[in-house]
Structures are given as structure tokens and as C-alpha cells.
């Protein structure tokens, strides 16, 4: 069995969304406790999950270790909640994405990473709007 690393509730609190070391995101019924959907497609642990305020999308932060041009590919994934289909991957962090949040208007994603940055993303077009720096290693 694998550890659960992240949980959140959907708006209206009808579902629990979880991310795990088993490389999946699961959607569970809060009423019945039954698993309703499993989202696959990651190559490593899912460290963070959030749901858009309209309840239509799941945002996840991943620990993907896929190597491209000798660089770590750290992704933020956007998924359709009703179908479990991957909508887009947001690339820009250079280390594991450890936390994600969605603004209350549903227009932006905020992500934090082990690369010591916070990024603001446009959910509509998937583009990075800016990066905040200032956190340091102890």
C-alpha cells in the first residue's frame, strides 16, 4: 500500500479528492465512501491536489521524475473531474511541485515547489504569469 500525500474536498463537499505515492488521484464519494474515479498517467507520486471553485477541474502537483534534456520535469496537471481526462500540463518548476491552490474566482493556479519558488498560472491558457522568489534553504 502507498501513502496518501494530499486530500481536498470538492465544492459542496460531495467528493474527496486524494493524491498518493501510488501515482494516482482518486475521487471518492463523501456520502458512501466508495471510490468513483481513478486518474492515472503520472510517473511518480502526486504530492498536492486542489479543485476549482466550480468543481469541474482537479489541479495536481507531481513528483514526476521524467528526465528531458537532463532536467527534472516538474508538472502541475489539470484534469477534468467528470471524465478524469488530462486537460493540460503546466511546466516551469525545476523541482517537485509540493503544493497547489486555485484562486476563488477560478482563474489562476498558485503553485509552490522544492525549487523555492511560488508561481502564478493562468488557468485559462496555462501560461505562467509570474514567479515569486525569496525562500531559502536553512
HELIX and SHEET records of a PDB file:
SHEET    1   A 4 UNK A   4  UNK A   9  0                                        
SHEET    2   A 4 UNK A  15  UNK A  20 -1                                        
SHEET    3   A 4 UNK A  25  UNK A  29 -1                                        
SHEET    4   A 4 UNK A  35  UNK A  39 -1                                        
SHEET    1   B 4 UNK A  46  UNK A  51  0                                        
SHEET    2   B 4 UNK A  57  UNK A  62 -1                                        
SHEET    3   B 4 UNK A  74  UNK A  80 -1                                        
SHEET    4   B 4 UNK A  86  UNK A  93 -1                                        
SHEET    1   C 2 UNK A  67  UNK A  68  0                                        
SHEET    2   C 2 UNK A  71  UNK A  72 -1                                        
SHEET    1   D 4 UNK A  97  UNK A 102  0                                        
SHEET    2   D 4 UNK A 108  UNK A 113 -1                                        
SHEET    3   D 4 UNK A 118  UNK A 122 -1                                        
SHEET    4   D 4 UNK A 128  UNK A 132 -1                                        
END                                                                             
